[in-house]
Amino acid sequence: MTEKPQENSSASPRRLAFAVVLVFVLAYGLYLIKLGNFFTFDDGIFIRTDLSLRGWSNLAQQFVSDQNMLYRPLRSAAYGILIHFFGIESPLPFHLTGLFFHAAISALVVLIVWLLLGDLRAAVLAGMIFAWHPAHTDRAVPLTASFDLLGLMLAYGSWALALAYDRFGKSRYMVGAVLSLLAACLSSEEAVMALPLIVGSFLLLPGERKRRLSLTIMLAGIVLWYLLTRSQVLGGLARTQVHAAGSLYNTLWTMPVVFWRYVGLLFFPVGLSPAYSPTIHTGPAPLPLVALSGLAALLVAMILARRRAPALTIGIGWLLLGLFPFANILPGDTLMAERYLYASLGGFALAMGALISRTALYRRQVIYVFVALLLVYGAGTIGRCLAWGQPLQLWGQAAQREPESFLANLNAGYHLVQANRLDEAESLLHKAAQLQSNRAEPLLSLGEIAYRRNDAQQALDLFRQATQADPDYCSAYSGLAQMYVLTGQMMPAAEAVDRALACDPDEPMAHYIAGYLFVLTGQCEAARPHLLKVIGMQPRVPQHESALELLAKCP
């Protein structure tokens, strides 16, 4: 058991408040450059086209249903509230809200580190490292990902309140910690890691056992209730049924190597990418064995340092617990992503902040080195914010840096098609189709390339292959219907439209083609509901103007 850290003279309430506000403002200000970015990546699925987010009654329904196999009802409610007041044409309200979450978490890191170590300088240094680290851009810049931070903000708030309750014993802190963790869990499953972080803090530092035990029981009850509720809504704990590495056995050999790749990004955040393709290890081999040995050594160091270097112990524990939800112990579809580093980076920031603070007592030049490092971090973050606003550049770099990534090849190929750079796109899309032959998306884009080259038969063949590769991918049927219409095959087009609407009753292209086919055969009354459906869709779909023109042809 270590002695409780002594508060330094700079830790007065006024100076602490100033430090928290300063880090909040600097964190918010650095990311303002992303306000010019439009909706991107998953934003269409989770924000713009999800009809369940429209209307107050639908928002209440979020608490008993999933959103694309995710149970994050408060996050969904936050989307819905912004949609209600500001609509879905401008991303600005979503950017400003997501930035608030990141800035608030950065400020909470300052407060948590101060409550743990009693060193305000270390807390500020940690907060700035956390706020400006370039690896955060994958989480703080895209809108959908930035709203995931709501859960982490509330989880860190629960941790800070639990530490305040442990130190000051005021019941309002206990109530706040409990309610904050409840809200955090309903915002993101990642929030459950607040419980072991709180318990670990209690184990490391002295305090009143009875007070801690009562709070821990209440927090554990909330986590257990949440996990049971989530399992009931989703039909299980995991979002998918298949491990990204192919099996749990492969996962256990692969993830230690991935862990050290994460550590490398913490120290050297270069070559960042929105998609990664780590090598899957299927058994004992030199690299996974070395990675496992290093992980074991890190755990030993964490235990041994708990008396003389509690900051190191807390930092390592925070790092490991922050990454644990993404260790793929439960089936998952992603082995590695920068956004998974977000929570764990708090532990890295704490350890580095404490080290720099202590070293600066003897060598003040260290502060200048820190400022230089922070400026490098800030420049890197600004660069990544700008890259996220240029999808072709973003995904083109990703495909170069991670050539075995399906997602990188697919998205780079898609954006190259939109830029009419067909030869470059074709190569990447063929690579994506080889990497995951059961996905329809690369085949659809290859079909579009064939059509642009006036090879209608090859385009049709590729669209048919897309429906066979993934029969549940609804857009493939409407794409196939469109190709049939363009080649003058109306009967097969009608059949493909029926398949598309049976798969997804809200598919805009399928409704437009259905309306077109009915107008073509003089059945205006049958066409009208399909065309009105397209015209009424929000956000406005690409077929909107064409649907208005078709509707005008009907008396």
Secondary structure by P-SEA (a helix, b strand, c coil): ccccccccccccaaaaaaaaaaaaaaaaaaaccccccccccccccccccccccccaaaaaacccccccccccaaaaaaaaaaaaccccccaaaaaaaaaaaaaaaaaaaaaaaaaacccaaaaaaaaaaaacccccccccccaaaaaaaaaaaaaaaaaaaaaaaaacccaaaaaaaaaaaaaaaaacccccaaaaaaaaaaaaccccaaaaaaaaaaaaaaaaaaaaaaaaaacccccccccccccaaaaaacaaaaaaaaaaaaaccccccccccccccccccaaaaaaaaaaaaaaaaaaaaccccaaaaaaaaaaaaaacccccccccccccccccccccaaaaaaaaaaaaaaaaacccaaaaaaaaaaaaaaaaaaaaaaaaacaaaaaaaaaaaccccaaaaaaaaaaaaaacccaaaaaaaaaaaaaccccaaaaaaaaaaaaaacaaaaaaaaaaaaaaacccaaaaaaaaaaaaaaacccaaaaaaaaaaaaaccccaaaaaaaaaaaaaacccccaaaaaaaaaaccccccaaaaaaaaaaacc
